[in-house]
């Protein structure tokens, strides 16, 4: 398996992987593939990596800029991250996460937020931080990681693409 940046030839495969990965997920409205497409079309995919095995796309991670009400910059939101069901639990998601975080550091990001399972994301250094808020979600599921040691405070907003439904 290898991790690489997406190319325009990967678009359909990324959509298929995303649909498959979230088909039976508990907390989803099944719009993840639309979000990735909308982010791409808006030029907001700061990091878009795929996991490839035997020339097949088996995973994808998207990272896009977020806005924080305090005005700090260089913060990003990780997600969606998707791995085909038959490859889940085999370290594909872990490798996608590690590569995405490394890319963000290379880009000079100040930090990253993620909305997801605390037990999963904690192992990458994410934790709930009361000073950063995503309205409407349980605080323990909205987590942050700082790359420069400073944590801003404020309300986080994702790009409008996260409301895409088609």
C-alpha positions as CSV (number, residue, x, y, z in Angstrom):
1,X,0.0,0.0,0.0
2,X,1.1,3.5,-0.7
3,X,-0.1,7.0,0.3
4,X,-0.1,9.7,-2.4
5,X,-1.7,13.0,-3.3
6,X,-4.9,12.7,-5.3
7,X,-4.9,13.4,-9.0
8,X,-7.8,14.3,-11.2
9,X,-7.9,10.7,-12.3
10,X,-8.8,9.6,-8.8
11,X,-12.0,11.6,-8.4
12,X,-14.5,8.8,-9.2
13,X,-12.6,6.3,-7.1
14,X,-12.5,8.7,-4.1
15,X,-16.3,9.1,-4.4
16,X,-16.8,5.3,-4.5
17,X,-14.5,4.8,-1.5
18,X,-16.3,7.5,0.5
19,X,-19.7,6.2,-0.2
20,X,-18.7,2.6,0.7
21,X,-16.9,3.7,3.9
22,X,-19.9,5.6,5.2
23,X,-22.7,3.3,4.0
24,X,-23.2,1.7,7.4
25,X,-21.7,4.3,9.6
26,X,-23.7,5.3,12.7
27,X,-23.3,9.1,12.7
28,X,-23.7,10.3,9.1
29,X,-26.2,11.9,6.8
30,X,-24.4,10.2,3.9
31,X,-23.2,13.5,2.3
32,X,-19.5,12.9,2.8
33,X,-18.8,12.3,-0.9
34,X,-20.7,15.6,-1.7
35,X,-18.6,17.4,0.8
36,X,-15.3,16.2,-0.7
37,X,-16.5,17.1,-4.2
38,X,-17.7,20.6,-3.1
39,X,-14.4,21.2,-1.3
40,X,-12.5,20.2,-4.4
41,X,-14.6,22.4,-6.7
42,X,-14.2,25.4,-4.3
43,X,-10.4,25.0,-4.3
44,X,-10.5,24.2,-0.5
45,X,-8.8,20.8,-0.4
46,X,-5.5,21.8,1.2
47,X,-4.5,18.2,1.6
48,X,-6.2,15.3,-0.3
49,X,-4.4,12.0,0.0
50,X,-5.3,8.5,-1.1
51,X,-4.3,5.1,0.0
52,X,-3.7,2.8,-2.9
53,X,-3.2,-0.9,-2.9
54,X,-2.6,-2.9,-6.1
55,X,-3.5,0.2,-8.2
56,X,-6.9,0.5,-6.4
57,X,-7.9,3.4,-4.2
58,X,-8.8,2.0,-0.8
59,X,-8.8,5.1,1.3
60,X,-8.9,8.9,1.2
61,X,-8.5,11.8,3.6
62,X,-9.5,15.4,3.0
63,X,-8.2,18.5,4.9
64,X,-9.5,22.0,4.4
65,X,-9.1,25.4,6.1
66,X,-11.4,26.3,9.0
67,X,-12.3,29.8,10.3
68,X,-12.0,30.6,14.0
69,X,-14.0,33.5,15.4
70,X,-11.0,35.0,17.2
71,X,-9.4,35.5,13.8
72,X,-6.4,33.2,14.1
73,X,-5.2,31.7,10.8
74,X,-3.5,28.5,9.5
75,X,-5.9,26.2,11.2
76,X,-7.4,23.3,9.3
77,X,-10.2,20.7,9.6
78,X,-9.5,17.0,9.0
79,X,-12.2,15.0,7.3
80,X,-13.8,13.3,5.9
81,X,-11.5,10.3,6.1
82,X,-12.7,7.1,4.5
83,X,-11.4,3.6,4.1
84,X,-13.3,0.8,2.2
85,X,-15.0,-1.6,4.6
86,X,-12.9,-4.5,3.6
87,X,-9.7,-2.6,4.4
88,X,-10.9,-1.1,7.7
89,X,-9.0,-2.2,10.8
90,X,-5.8,-2.8,8.9
91,X,-4.0,0.5,9.5
92,X,-5.0,2.3,6.3
93,X,-6.8,5.1,8.3
94,X,-3.8,5.4,10.6
95,X,-1.4,5.9,7.7
96,X,-3.7,8.4,6.0
97,X,-4.0,10.3,9.3
98,X,-0.2,10.3,9.9
99,X,0.5,11.5,6.3
100,X,-2.2,14.2,6.5
101,X,-0.8,15.6,9.7
102,X,2.7,15.5,8.3
103,X,1.5,17.4,5.2
104,X,-0.1,20.1,7.4
105,X,3.1,20.5,9.4
106,X,4.9,20.9,6.0
107,X,2.4,23.6,5.0
108,X,3.1,25.5,8.2
109,X,-0.3,24.9,9.8
110,X,-0.8,26.1,13.3
111,X,-3.2,23.3,14.1
112,X,-6.0,21.0,13.1
113,X,-9.5,20.2,14.4
114,X,-11.5,17.0,13.8
115,X,-15.0,15.9,14.6
116,X,-15.0,12.2,15.5
117,X,-14.5,9.4,17.9
118,X,-12.3,10.6,20.8
119,X,-10.8,7.2,21.3
120,X,-9.6,7.0,17.7
121,X,-8.2,10.5,17.3
122,X,-6.5,10.7,20.7
123,X,-3.8,8.4,19.6
124,X,-2.7,11.0,17.0
125,X,-2.5,13.7,19.6
126,X,-6.0,15.2,19.3
127,X,-8.0,16.1,22.4
128,X,-11.1,18.0,23.4
129,X,-10.2,21.7,24.1
130,X,-12.9,23.7,25.8
131,X,-11.6,27.0,24.3
132,X,-12.5,25.8,20.7
133,X,-16.1,25.1,20.0
134,X,-18.1,23.6,17.2
135,X,-21.7,24.5,17.9
136,X,-24.2,21.7,18.0
137,X,-21.9,18.8,18.7
138,X,-20.9,17.2,22.0
139,X,-17.7,18.8,23.1
140,X,-15.8,15.6,23.6
141,X,-16.2,14.7,19.9
142,X,-14.7,18.0,18.7
143,X,-10.9,17.7,19.1
144,X,-7.8,19.7,18.4
145,X,-4.1,19.3,17.9
146,X,-1.7,22.3,17.9
147,X,1.5,22.2,15.9
148,X,3.0,25.3,17.5
149,X,2.1,24.9,21.1
150,X,-0.6,27.6,21.2
151,X,-4.3,27.0,21.3
152,X,-6.7,29.7,20.1
153,X,-10.1,30.2,21.5
154,X,-13.3,30.8,19.6
155,X,-16.0,29.2,17.5
156,X,-14.8,27.1,14.6
157,X,-16.6,27.2,11.2
158,X,-16.0,24.7,8.4
159,X,-16.2,25.8,4.8
160,X,-19.7,26.1,3.3
161,X,-19.0,22.9,1.3
162,X,-19.7,20.9,4.5
163,X,-23.4,21.6,3.9
164,X,-23.4,20.1,0.4
165,X,-26.1,17.5,-0.1
166,X,-25.7,16.7,-3.7
